[in-house]
Amino acid sequence: MPGATPSTSGLAAPTAVAEPAPTRGSAYGYFGPAGTFSHQALLTLPALAAEPIPYATVGQALQAVRSGEIAAALVPIENSVEGGVSATLDNLTYGDPLVITREVLLPVQFDLYGRPGSTLDGVRNILTHPHAAAQCRDWLALHAPEAVVTEGGSTAAAAAEVADPLSRFDAAICAPVAGAMHGLTALARGIADNPDAVTRFVLVSPPGQLNPPTGADKTTMVLFMRENHPGALLEILEQFASRGVNLCRIESRPTKRILGDYCFSVDAEA
């Protein structure tokens, strides 16, 4: 494609398809720990959910796929409120090639949990994931204006931290499954500013034979400009438009080479 070099490509099908054949490792991984939304999304795929392996970061999960430690990993890639998940987009862009073989759409809602006996009025230090904090910003400003929100690795890890009686954090913003898992008490339920928020997760595997077309497929690519000049992005997009290919997502990401140099992560229909 003139003006662009595909870096990472794959097929994501929201309908039921055969699971990717494990060519190296036989287990499946996810962005953990247990109780994260990634874990919940993986549990919607019963064929893949037997004893899945949690990883502390998206990068570690994808590296485990590249090294052959696991057959595939489920990680978040996009949220309807906050947009793309930069850790996933960047880790797919660089490193050994990987392919997306499936996607899962999961409605996302958050609750505020504290240790047993605590109350909302006493909450002063809250721990959660950055996307969760952003999606609950207005509620927090209205109902917990004096609380300091600290952003950590995952909502489930936040719940585990708050469950420690010696923790300096009073509460965690997390999913109900994580709060219940760690014996916490719900101080407030349904605190997300957008009750219709959805997160898209993708199952990422080593390169190999893709699933057969379903009629509801996507191809994900990362496009690099050969040189930065006026109209460079337009030249790339015209290659799709002239062939009748609809793009359903486009995001710019820094190439990490020099300031102002960007690549573009796109999803194309079919």
N, C-alpha and C positions, 0 to 999 in steps of 0.2 A: 504494500500500500504506500503510494507516494507520501512522503512526509511523516510516516509513522512506522514503528517497528513493534509488532505484537510481542509482549513480554510474557504474559501469563494468560492462558485461555482455558475455558472449560465449559461444561454444559450443566445447567442447574434446572432440574425439573421439579415443579411443585406437586406433581401428581405421583402416584405410587409407581415405582419402577424397581427393577431388581437391584439388590445391593451390589456395590462394587466388589469384584472378586479380589480377595486379599492375596496379593502376589508375594509379599514378604512377611511382615508381622501378621498375626491373625486377630489381634485385639483392636478395639476402637477407643479413641481418646476424645476428650472434650476440654474446653476451657473451664477449669474447676475453681474451687473444690466442689464436692457434692452439695447440691442445693442451689447452685447458680441457675440462671435461666438457660444457659447452654446445656446443663444437665437435664433440665425439664424438657428442652427441645429434643435431646437425644432419646429420652424415654418415649417420645411419640413414635419412634422407629423401633418397634419391639425386636426386629431381627438383629439390630445392632446394639441393643441396650444391655446385653448380658455381661456383667462385670466390666463396664467401661473404665478406662484409666483417666483420672483427672490430672490436668497440668496447671501449674500456677499462673502461666501467662499464655497468650495466644502464640507468641513466638516459640515457646517450648513445645506446645502441641504440634505446630506445623513442622518443627525440626524433627520431632519424633516420627512423623510421616516420612520426611526426607531420608532419615537414617534407617528406615525399615523397622523401627521398634514397634510401630502399629500400622494397621492397614489403612486407616483413615482417621480424620479428626473433625469434629463438629465445632465450629467457631462462629461468633457473631460477625456479620459484615455490614449491616445497615439497620438503622432505626428510623421509624417514620417521623420522629420528632427531632432527633439530633443528627440525622444523616449518617454518613459512612463511619465505620469503626476504623480509625487510622491504623491501629496495630495490625489488624487483619489485612487491610489494603496494602500496607507497606511490606508485610512479610510475604504476601503472595507475589508482589512485584519483583523482589530481589531474592536471590538464592536459586537453588535447583528448581526446575519447573514442577508445578503441581497443577492438578485439574480439579475443577468443581464438578461433582457428580450428582449432587442433589441439594435441595434447599428446603428449609422448614420455616414457616411463618408462625410466630408465637405471640399472642396478645400479652402485653406486659403491664402489670399493675404492681404497685409497691405499697407496703405497710411500714409503719414505724414500730419497732420492737425495742423493749427494754427488759432489764432483769426483773424477775418477780418482785412485786411490792413497789416498783417505781411508778411514777405518774408523769403525764405529759408536762405538767407545770415544773417538774424538777429537771427536765432535760436541758443540759447546757453544752454537751459535747456529743456530736453525732458523727458516725463513721459510715461510709458507703462508697460505691463505685462512682466515678465521675459522671457517667451517663445517667445514673439514678439521681444524683444530686441535681443535675440540670433539668431532669423531667419533673422534679418536685420543688423547684425553686420558688414558685409563687405560693404554694401551700406553706412552705417553711417560713417565708417572710410574713405570712399572715398568722400562723399558729405557733411558731417557735422563733420569734424574731431575735431573741437573745442567744440562741444556740449557735455554736460554732460548728460548721460542717467540714469534716476532713475527708478527703477523697483517697480511697485505697484501692486494692487490687480487684476485689469482687464483692458483691453484696453478701454472698455466703460467708466469705472470710470476715466481713464486718460483723455478721451475726455471731460467728465463733468468738471473735474478740470481745464483743459486749457480754457474752456469756461468762467470761472470766470475771470473778468477783473483784479482782484487783485491777481491772482495766480502768483507764481514765475516761473511757467513753461511756456515756449514759445510755445511748440508744443506737440502733442501726436501722438504716433504710434497706429493706430487703424483701424478697418474695415470702409469702406465707410459709412455704415449705421449709425455707431456711430458718425462719423464726421458730417454728415448731420443732425442727430437728435439734435445736440447741436449747430448748426449754425456756424460751423467752416469752414475755407477755406482750400482746398487741396493745400499744398505746393509742394508735390511730390506724384506721384501715382506709384503703383506697385513696392515697394521698397524691397520686400522680396528677399533674395539672391537666393532662389530656387522657381521658378515660379510654380512648380508642387507640392508644399507642400500640404499635406492633414492631417487633424486632425480627429481622430476617437472619437466619443462620444458614451456613453452607457446610456441606460435607466435602472435605478436601482429601484427595487421594493422589498417589503417584501417577504419572502418565501411563496410559494404557487404553484399552478398548473402552469407548464410552458407551453409556446406556443407549438403547435404540430410541429414536425420536418418539415423543409422546404427543406432539401437537401443541404443547404448552411449555416450550423450552426457551432457554436463554443462553447466550454466549457472553462470557466475561473476558475482557481484554484490557491490557494496559498499553497505551499508545505514547510513543516518544516522538517529539519533533526533531527532525534532522538539524534544523537551525531555527532560531527565534527571529521571526520577521513578521511584519504586519500581514494578517490573513493566514498565518500558518495553521492555526486551529481550524479555520474555515476550510482550508484545503483538505484537512483530514476528514472533517464531517461531511464534505461533499462526496467523498468516496462512498459513504453509506447512503446518503440521500439519492444519489444518481442511480443506485441499484435497488431502491425501494426498501432499504433495511431501516427499521424503526429502532431508535435508541431509547431505552426506558430509564437509563441512569447515566449521568456523566459527572465526574468529580475530578478536580485538579489536586495533585499531590506534588510536593517538592521532590525533585530528583535527588536532593541531598548533595549536589555537586557545587553549585554556586547559588547565591541569593537571586531569586527571580526566575529560576529555571524549573519548569514544571513538566510533569507527565500527566496523562489523563486516564483514569479508570472508567471504563464504560461497560454497560450491559446492553446487548443487542437482542432483539426478539428473534428466536429460532436460530 
